[in-house]
Amino acid sequence: MDARALSSKISVAPQITADDVAKAKAAGFRAIICNRPDGEGADQPAFAEIAAAAKKAGLETRYLPIVSGKVSDDDATDFGKALIELPGPVLAYCRTGTRSATLWSLAMAGDKPLPDILQAAKGAGYDMAGVVRRIANGGKTPTDTGDAQFDVVIVGGGAAGISVASSLKSRKSDLNIAILDPADIHYYQPGWTMVGAGVFDAATTARTMGSIIPQGVHWIKSAVAAFEPENDAVILDGCRVVKYKRLIICPGLKLNWAGVEGLTETLGKNGVTSNYRYDLAPYTWKLVQNLKSGRALFSQPPMPIKCAGAPQKALYLSCDHWRRHGRQGAIKTDFYNAGAVLFGVPDYVPALMKYIERYQVGLNFGHNLTAVDGPRRIATFTRSLADGSREVVQREFDFLHAVPPQRAPDFIKSSPLADAAGWVDVDPGSLQHRRYANVFGLGDAGNTPNAKTAAAARKQAPVVAHNLLAALRNQALDGRYDGYGSCPLTVERGKIVLAEFLYGGKLQPSFPNWLLDGRKPSRAAWLLKERILPPLYWQGMLKGREWMATPELVG
């Protein structure tokens, strides 16, 4: 018996036998639903045989036969009623389990978010792409076919989405483009490190979405529910459908705050903060100013994460403030990193280690933050040991800068566009999707092995714009992204180690060493971060001005 769980209340399976009923009983099932009509296969046991074995085992049964490929709306309704009426957990079966999984998916529409339904089915080995529009429509067959259509549809209005829209418009002004994003506000997220150190005001990092959408680009203020790449369609919440000739996926990643037990309940109080959220960065600065003594903890989750240097930036700037105000000896500081190294590009580690030593920071590698008890001020870490085992480590704190685990958005993970890990599956050079030629991806949701930073998106956007237009002209895709990423590591107020690198950690400085050696802390790099990068972002990158970002072309 191959029972595959869709939820704690139901599992589905391919055809079972009378002997499997006892196994189902032993596994804890209390009812069985048959979704396969009798006589469909020569070697198929009749439902009466299954029902007799179930009665003997004390299990309830229900016969809801469905002809393959013909799941009706009423069938889904009946299945949902059966799940309510029968004692759980329930085992449903058909020839392969697909009909049972389809019935459950349609029955759950309206009760569960679409991405959750798709992900549960996908996790059990069933692809619901064929009924995704029905699920989005509350489990009913859609009758409204009034779809909008565009030359290019861009999913996500963050740094990557706005930039690529502007780059496309600057190349071909008559292109019919739509951006799909439900957000009201667009944030300059690289500025939140500076907010947490009292350098920037939070309000300067936020602008209304409507004010930055490029002129001539349609803004559809709605969340994406699912994709139908075979039909060149994006399904929005409410089952509205947007068609495209070319699709660009750049929704960013998901900050999984709930992935750390107790964290969401204590954020913004009890000394727990994070520069990864707009409303919390000012609280970071308040805590840093007010802490006179005690224990300060800084965490970094497993990779990949948005801006891998950001957890350290908070650490260095906080320690610098405490040192300048004579509190370093009174405040014990520890950095708990789930990874095995301080920074992924070795050339920058020596400079960073000097600051670790200067600030007397305790380094703890292989420690992943898994729980926070805010009222008791205790952080729990899971430590990975050399032999592969793990141990639980608890530490008291007076200050905790927590960084949540991060992953691809649910509607990406559950889609046909995702790789096995849930990220958008694109070629690392052309940024074209590996399976769907008219789909491109950039930004944090992609599976390219580069640092997830705004600097990476700034370089990727022109490549996608160039290659997409080449594809429209049936030309070769000769634009190449080289993996460029940049991380201005704010090691102290007024100085930065400017890390710039390509795929594989190869250094790629933007300036000659005599002007700015990124491997050493410098005032020039700080001025770049504080004075130049914000206007470069708002007035350059988001406006399609590709300063120092012209795509590399290959023959």
N, C-alpha and C positions, 0 to 999 in steps of 0.2 A: 504494500500500500504506500503510495507516494503522496502523502497529505502535505499540502503547502498552505501555510497560514496567510490569510489576507488581513486578519485582525485577531484579537483574542477570542472573538466570538464565532469565527468561521474559518474553515480551511476548505480548499478545493483539491480534487484529485482526479486523475484519469480513472477509467473504468475499474471498479473494485469487484471482488468475488465474495461469495458467501464466507469463505475463510477469513477474508479481510475484516469482516464485521467484528469478530472477536478482538482483532488488533485495534480497531477503532474504539471499542469499549475500553480496552486496556490503556489507550492513549488519552482517555478522559472525555471522548465525545459522547453526547447524550441524544443526538438525533442525526438522521441521514436524509439528505434530499437527493433524489435521482432526477437529473435533467436530460437523460438519454432515452429516447423512445425505444421500446422493445422492438427487437427484430432489425435493428440498424446494422448489426454485424453478425456473421455466422457463429462466432465463438463467444457471443455476448450473453452473460447470464440474464435471465428475465428479472424484472423488478420484483415479482412475487417471490423469487428465490432469495433475493436480498432482504425483502421485508420479513420473510419467515425467520431468517437468521437473526435479524435485528430484534424481532419480538422475543425470541429465545434469550437474547442478550440483555433485554430490558431497554432497548433503544427505540425511540419513536421514529417514524419515517413519513416522508411526503413524496408523492410522485408528481413532478412538474416537467413533463417531457417537452423538449424543444427541438425542432428540426434544425439541423446544422445550418448556420448562416441566416436564420430567420427569427432572431430574438425580437419580439414585438414589445411595444411600450407596456401593454397589459401583462405580458410575461414578467417583465421587470417588477411591476407593481405586485403581482402575485408572489414573486420570490421574496420581496421585501416583507410582505405580510407573513409569509412562512417563517422568516427569521424572527419576527416578533412573537408568533404563536408557539414555535417549537422551543423546547429547553435547549440552552446552549452549554458548551460550544457545539456547533453544527458542522458536519462534514457533507459537502455537496460534491457530486461527481457527474461526469459525462464521459465521452470517449477519451478526451485529452485533458479535460478540466477547463478548456477555454470558454465553453458556453456558461459554465457555472461562474467563472470569473467575470464574464461579461454581464451576467444577470446581477451579480453583486455590485459591480461598478455602476450600473444604471440605477439600481435600487438605492445606492448610497448618495446619488446626485442630489444636491440640495442640503444634505446633512453633513457632508464632509467637503473640504476644499478639493477642487479638481486635481491639483498637483499631488495631494495626499492619496487620492484614489489611484491615480496613474502610477505613483511610486510603489504603492502596496501591490498592485497587480504586476508591475515590472519585477519587484523583488521576489514574487512567487513564480516568475518565469512566463508571464502572460502580457502580451503587447495589446493595449487597448486603443491603438491609433485609429482603428477602423470605426470606433464608436465615440471618439473623443468629443465630437461636436454634439452628440446626443447627451453625453454626460454633462457637458457645459450648459446644455439647455434643460437642466433639471431632470435628465433621464428620458426626455421625450424627443421624438423625431422633429427636428426644426422644420418649420414651414416658411420662415422668412428668409428669402435669398437676396435681400438688398445689401449686398456686400460692397464696400468701398475698395478701390483698386489704385495702386500707385506704382511708379517705376521702381522706387526703392522704399522699403519699410525698414526703419531702424528701431530696434527694441532697446530702450534705455536712453535717458536724457542726462546722463552723467557726463564726466569729462570726455570719455571716448565717444559717446553718441553725438553730443553737440559738435565736437571737433570734426568727426568724419562727415557730418551733415554739411558743415561749413566748407570743408575741403572739396566735397562733391559739388556744391553750388559755385564755388570759385572756379571750378573746371568746366562745369556745364550748367549754366544758370537756368535753363529751361527744364531741368530734371524735376519730375514730380515726386517729391519726397515727403514721407510722413514719419514723425517720431512718436513712438508709443511709450508713455510714461505717466503714471498717476500722481507723481509728486508735485507739490506746489512750489517747493523751494529747491534750488540748486546750490550745492555747497562746494566751496574750495577746501576740500578735506586736508590737503597738505598744510594748511594754516592752523589746524587744531593743535599741533604740537606747540606752536608759538602762543596760542591762546592759553594753553595749560601752563605756560611759563610767564604769563603776564606781559608778553611782548605785543600780541595782537588783541584787539577787541573781537569778541565772537561775531558781532554783527557784521564785521567787514568780510567775513568768510561766507556770507549767505546773500543770495539774490533770488528774486522770484523767477520761476521757470519761464514764465511768459516773456520776461525781459531779455532772455538770452537765446531763445529759439531763433535760429537764423531766419532772416527775412525770406518769405516765399516758401518756407517749410511748414507743413501742416503739423499741428500738435494735437494728437488724440490722447486726451487725458484719461487713460484707462489702463488697468493692469492686464497683462497677458496671462491667459489661462493655460493655453496649450498651442502646439504647432501641428500643422499638417503639411510637412514639406513635400509630400508626394503630390499635393494639390496646390502648392504655392500659396498657402493660406496660414494666417495667424488667427487664433481664436481668442477673443477678449472675454473678460468677465461679462456675463449676461448673454453669452453665445453670439455676440456680434462677430462678424468675420471680415478680416481685411486681407485682400489679395495683393500679391506683389510679383514683380518680375525678378527683382533681386532683394535679398533679405540680409540685413546686418544685425548680428547679435552682440550686444554689449551692455547687459543689465547690471554689471558689477557682481560682487559676491554677497553672500549672506553672512552677517555677523550673528553667530549662534549663541546669544547670551544665555539661553536656557541650557546650553551644553555644559555649564558649570552650575552644579546644584546650589541653590540659594543665592546666586549672584543677582538675578533680576530683582529680588526682593530688597536687596540692600544697596543697590547702586544709588549714588547721590546722598548717602547718609552713612553713619557708622564708620567714617573714614575710608569708604570704598568709592573709587572713582575710575574713570577711563577717558583718555583723550580720543578714543575711537567713537565718541558720540558728541555731537554739537553742544547739547545742553549740559554735558558733564565736564567738558574741558575747563570752563570757568571754575567749577568746583575743585578741580585739580589744583589750580593756582591758589585758591582760598586755603585748601588743606596745606599746601607747601608753605605758605606764609605763616600759618598758625601753628605748625608743628614745631615744638621747642625741644622735645626729647622723645625717646621711645624707639619703636622698630618700624621701619618702612620696607615694604615688600613690593617688588615689581615683577610681573609675570609675562611670559611669552609662550603662546600655545604652539602646537606642532604646525609645521609648514604644510600647505601654502597659506600665507596670510597677506592681507593688504599692507604694503610698505613694511617689510620685515625689519627695518631699522627703527620704526616708530616706538616700540616698547623701550628700546635703549635711549631714544631721544628724551623721553619723559624721565628716565632714570638720571641721565647726565645733567639735564637742566635743573631738576629738583636738587640733586646733590650739590651742584654749583651754588645754588641759592643758599643752602644750608651752610656750605663752607664759607661763603662770603659773610655770612652773619654769625660766624663762630659757633655753629651748632653741630658741626660734623662729629665731634667726639661724643655728643649726647644722643645722636641719632644713629642707630645701627641699621645699615642698609644692605639688603640682599636682593639679588637678581635670580629669579627662578625661570630657567629656560628649558622648554621641552626638548629642544635640539641638543646637539653635541658640541657645537662651536659657537663662539661669540658672534661671528659674522661669516656669511657664506663665501665671501671673496677674501682669501688669506692676506692679500697685499695691504688691506686696511686694518687688520687685527692688531699689529704692533702699536699703532697710534691709539687705538681704542683701549688697549690694555694699560697704557700709561694713565689714562683717565680712571680706569677701574681701580688701579693702585692709588692714584691721587685721592680718590673719594672713599677709599677703604671699603669697597663693595665686595660682599661675599658672593662668589659665583657658584651657582648650583645648576649643573647641566643634567638633562634627562629628567627634569621635574615638571610635570604637567598639572596645572591648577584644575582640580576637579570639583571642589566644593568650597563655599564661603559661608561661615556663620557670622553674620554682621553684628548682631547684638553681643555675642561673646567675643567677637574680634579674633576669630580663628580661621586660618586658611588651610585647606587640605590639598596636598599634592600627591600625585602618584609618581613614584620614582622608578625608572627603568634601570635594572641592574645588569651587570656585564653578562651574567649567565642567562639572560632573557626573562628572568622573573621580575616581579614588581613588589614594591612595598609602599605602604601609606605613610606619609610624613605630614605632621600637623605643626603649624607655626602660628604663634600669636602675633598680632600686628596692631599698630596705632594708625598706620597709613597703608593702604593697598591700592596700587595702580594695576587693575586687572585688564587683560586683553582676552577677548572671547575667542573660542575656536571658530574657524571660518570655513565655509563650504560654498559650493555652487548653489544658486537659488533653486528652490524646489521645482519650479516649473521648467527649469533647464534639466535638472537631474532626471526627471520623469519623461523627458522628450526623446524623440528619435535623433535629435541633434547631439546628444551627449555621448561621451566615451564611457568606458566601464566605471570610471571614478566619478562621473557626473558632470564633467566640464565640457564645454563646447569643443568639439573635435575638429581642429583646424590644422592645416599645414603650417609649420612654424615659420616658413619663409614667406609664402604668398598670402597667408591668413585666409585662404579659401577652405571651405569645409571639405573634409576628406571624402564624404559620400554624396553630398548635394552641391553640384557645381555652381548653382546660383545663390549660394549662401556663404557669407563671410562672417568672421568673428574677430573681435579685438577687445582689449581691456581685461579686467580682472576675472571674468567668467571663462576665458579661454584656457585651453590645456597646454599652451606654449610654455616652455620651461624658462621663462624670464621672470624678473622681479615684478610683482604686481604694484606698479606705481603710476602716478599721473605722467611722469616722464616717459614711461613705456608707451602709454596711450598716445602721447604727443607724437611719437615716432611711428606708431602703428597706423594712425588715422590717414596720413597721406598715402601709405602703401595700399590700404584697403580702397581708398578713393581711386587711385590710379588703376589698380587691378580690376575693380568693378567696372569702370568705364571701358577698359580694354575688353572685358568679357562681353559687354554690351555690343562692342564693335566686332566681336568674334576674332579678337587678336590675342596674341600670347600674353600671359600674365607675367610680365618681366619685372614687376616691382618686388623688392625683397626687404623684409624686416630682419635685422641682424641680431635681435635680442637686446637692444639697448635698454638699459634701465639706469636710473640715477637715484641715489639716496643721500641727501644732505644730512649727515649725522651731527646734530647740534650738541657737541661735546661740552660746551660751556657757553654762557651768554656772551656773544660777540665773536665766537669762533666755531668753525664747522670743518669736519672731515668730509670732503665731497667725493663720495663713492660713485663712480661711473664705470659701467661694464657692459659687455655683450654676453651672448650665449656662452656657456662654459666658464664664466668668470673672467674672460679676457678684458683687460683694462681698456677703456675707450674715453680718455679725457677730452673735454671740449676745448680746453685751453692749453697752451704750452706750459711746461713745468715752471719756466722762469716767471710766468705770470700767476699761475695758480696750480700748485702741486696738490692734487686731491688726496694724496696719502698722508698729508700733514695738516694739522688744524690751522686754519687761516681766517683772518678778518675779512679778506676779499670774498671768501665763500659765504660768510655770514651776510655780508651786504647783498650778495646775489640772492640768497634765500629771503632776506627781509625786504629788500627794496625792488629787486628786478623781477623775481619769479611771479609774484602776484599780478602785476600788470601784464607780464608776458602771458599769463594764463587767461585773464579776462579779455584783454585786447588783442592778443596774438593767437594763441591756440584755439580759443573758442570762436574766433572770427575767421578761421581758415587761413590765417597768415602763417605760413610754414617756415618761420625763421629757424634756421639750423635744423630743419626736419625734412628736407627734400628727400624723397624716397630714392634709395639705391636701386639702380636698374641693372639687370643682368642680360647678357646677350643670349 
